[in-house]
């Protein structure tokens, strides 16, 4: 037996440990398991019942027992919950913020890189005669500008308060057609690169204005589009806007392999990978769900016979 364990347990005749050898070596796990299996309110109620039982009994020196439970055990349990939960929440907050921040910047810089590659591909002898040079430069400028906007968005909406990570919406009115143009500015390059064709259906909503967080909604729509370009097998990709009962929805449809119901239930998990050969970091869709919840909406995913549809549906004011 390990000498360290022997030293800890050799006096068990005098003080019999209820902890196992493994628990003695890793006592913090005992706190973690205890807090995971219960909550502070439940433990306070258990202590209250014990205190009432002690106060009604005729046990010897019950005042000492009462003080031990009320002044020592209760403080220990409450401190343990505060310590463990505070530490865990702080770690989760930092991890999620850094993951989401890195994903946002990576997505924007990837778009800029793709635009640069397309521009470099055209640097041959007839470069100056190509009329689309201005288009690529404008696209690059727009994407880089979007990168700075995302930085500002993360700084403005991510707040560490009482060691918790939180998001808040920055609501403003904006035109739907202009919003879609911003979301699809890089899709012309993606069409060329991936041999796709994006079809946009606004259903007579192009002249209407909606009031919500433009940046967060845009990030969700762009994430849906980028996934469709990366993973779909058909040539056409559809982006459809619709209005119903005070809600706006934006859907991206594409053809490829059918996603099973079991897999759909896991897609929104942080760091989830659909399979060992899949690319990506499992952050994008998790981020989409966070943004949708911040906007008071939800993400819906359907997949049948190779046709997959990702939809964000949010409540918002819709103006003519």
N, C-alpha and C positions, 0 to 999 in steps of 0.2 A: 504494500500500500504506500502511496505517496506520503513522505514524511510530513509535509505541510498539512495534509488532511488528518494524519495521525495526531499532530499537535493540537489541532482544533477539536478533535473528537475524543481524545483520550480521557477527558474528564466527564464523559457522558453519564457515569454513575452518579455524579454529583449534580449535573445539570443536563438531563437528557434532551438533546436537540430533536425537534420535530422536522428540521430541514434535512434533506438528503445531502450526501457528500458534494454533489454537483451544485446544489443550492448554496451550500456553505462557501464554496469557492467563488460563486457568482451571486452574491446577495442582492445586487441591484435588480436582477431578473425576478426576484421574489416580489419586490415592489412593483415592477412593471406588470407582472402577471396579476397581482392583486388589484391594481388599478384598472387593468383592462377588463377584468371580470366583474367589476362593480363600479359604483360611482359614489361621489362624496355624500349625496343626500341619503343614499341607502345605508351607508355606514353610520351616518349620524343617527338614523332611525334605530339601527341595531344597538348603538350605544345607549340611546334613550331608554330602550326596553330593558337593557341590562341594569341601568341606573335605577329604574323603577323597581326592578326585582330586588336589587340590593337594599333599597330603602324600606321595602316591606318585610325583609327577612330579619331574623334574629341572630344572624351570623355574628361571630365574634369580631369585634373591631370593624364593623361595617362602615364606619366613617372613614377609616383608612382606605378600604376598598373603593368607596365612592370617590374619594379624592384622587386615587390612583387612576381610575377610569376617566373621570371628568377632567382632571387637570393634566394628566400625562398621556394616556392612550389617545384621547380625543385630539390633543394637540399634535401628537405624532402622526395620526392618520390624516388629519387635515393638511399638515405640512408635506406629507408624502405625496398626496394628490396634487397639491400645488406645485411641488418640485418636479414630479414626473411629467405632468401634463404641460406645464410651462415649458420645460425643456423640449418635449416632443413637438409642441406647436411651433416653437421658435425654429427648430430644425426643418420642419415641413414648410414653414413660411419661406425661409431662405432658399431651400431647394426648389420649391415651385417657382418662386420669383425668378431665380437665375435660369431655370429651364425655359420658362416662357419668354423671358427676355432674350435669351440666346436664340430661341426658335424664331422669334419675330425678326431679329436682325439677320439671321441666316437666310430666311425666306426673301427678304428684301435684297440682300447682297447677291443672292443666287440669281435673281431677276436681272440685276445690273450686270452681272458677269455674263449672262446669256446674251444680253444686248450688245455687250462689248465684243463677244465672240462673233456675233452676226455682223458687226461692223468690220471687224478684222477680216472676215471672210471676203469682204468686198474691196479690199485694198489692193487690187490689181491695176493694170494699166488704164482701165476705163472707170476707175473709182470716181473721178470728178464728174463724169458724165451721168452718173446714176442719180436719178431724181429722189430716190428714197433715203439718201444720206441724211437729209434734214429730219426725216421721220425717225430714223434710228437714234440720232442724237437727241431728239426731243423725247423719245421714249426713255433713253438712258437718264436724261435730266429729270424726268417725271418719277422714275423709280428711285433715284437717289434722293429726291425731295421727299418721297414717301418714307424712305428710311429715317430721315430726320423727324418726320411727322410721327412715326412709330415710337421713336425715342421720347418725344415729347408726350405722347399718349401714355407710355408706360410710367414716366415720371409723374404725370398728373393723376393717374388713376390707381397706381399701386401705392398703398400706404401701410407702413408698419405701425400699428397702434395696439398697445398692450400685447406686443409680440405676436400679433395675428396678421396674416396676409389677407388683404381685402381689395376688391375692385369696386369702382363706382362709375356710373355712366355719366358722360359729358354730353348732354342732350342739346341738339340744335336742329333747325329746319334746313332741308336741302332737297334739291330737285332730283327725282328718280333717274331721269335720263342721264344727267350729268354724273350722278353717282355710279351708274352702270358703266359709263365711259371711263371713269377712274379705275373701276375694278377690272376692266378688260383691256387697259392700255397696253399690257404686255402680251395679250393673247394673239395679236397679229404675228408676233415673232414666234410664239409657241405653235401657231398653226403651221408656219413654215418649217419649223424644226421637227415637229412630230407628225407632219402630214395630216393635220386635223382641220376641221371646219367648225368654228363656233357659230351657233345660231342663237340669237337673242330675241326673246318674245316678251314684250312689255305689256301686252294686252291693254293698250290705250291708257297706260299709266305714265307715259313719258313726260307729260306736262304737269303731273301732280307733284306735290311736295309732301314729304313725310318728316316727322319730328322724332328723332331718336339719336343714338350715338353713331355717327357716321363712320368713325374709324373702326370701332369694334365690329359693326355690321359688315363693313368692307373687308375686314380681315377674315371673317367667316366665309363670305362669298368667294374671296380670292383663294382661300385654302381649299374649298370645294373644287374650284376650277383647276387648280394646280394638281390636285389628286386625280382628277378626271384625265388630264393630259398625261400624267405619269403612268396611270394604271389601266386606262381603258384600251380596248382593242379595236373598237369601231372607229370610223373616220369622223362621225358627227358628234358634237357635244352641244347640249342645249342648256341655256340659262333662261329660266322662266320666272317672271315676276307676276304675282297675283294679289288681289285684295279681297278680303272677306271678313265681315263682322268686326270691323275695327282692327283687323290684323293685316300685316303684310307678310308675304312669304316669298322667299327666293329659293328656287330649286335648280340643281345641276343634275342633268341626266346624261348617262353615257352607257355604252355597251362594253361588256367584258365578261369575266367569270361571275357567276352568281355567288353572292355572299350569303352564307347560311345564317339562319336565325340565331344560332349559338354564337357565331362570330360577331354578328351585329351587336349583340348585347355586351361584347367586350371591347368594341372599337373605341369607346370613349375613355377607356382606362388610361391613366398616365403610364407611359413607356410600354404600352401594349404593342406587340408585333404580331401580325397575322400569321407569319410563318418564318422559318429560318432563312429563307431566301428573299424575304421582303426588305425593301429599303425604307429609310426613314427612321425616326427616333421615337415614334409613338407619342408625340407631343401635340401635333397639329389639331387632331380632332378633340383631344382633351381640352385644348385651348378654346376651340369652337364652342364646346358645351359650356365652359366657364363664361364666355362672352354672351352666349344666348341666355343663360340664367341671369346674368347682370342686366340684360335688357328686358327681363321678365318673360322671355320666350322659351323655346325648346328646339332641339334638333330631332328630326325624324329621318329614318333611313329605311328604305325598302329596296329589295333586290329579288327580281323574278325573271326567269328565262334569260339571264344575261343582262337585263336592263336594270341598272342601279340608279337610285335617286337619293340625293342628299338634300334636305330641305331645312331651312331655318324659318321659323314662324314666330313673329313677335307682335305684341300689342303696341300700337302707336297711333298718334294723331295723323290723319291723312287729309291734306288740304287740296282743293282744286286750284 
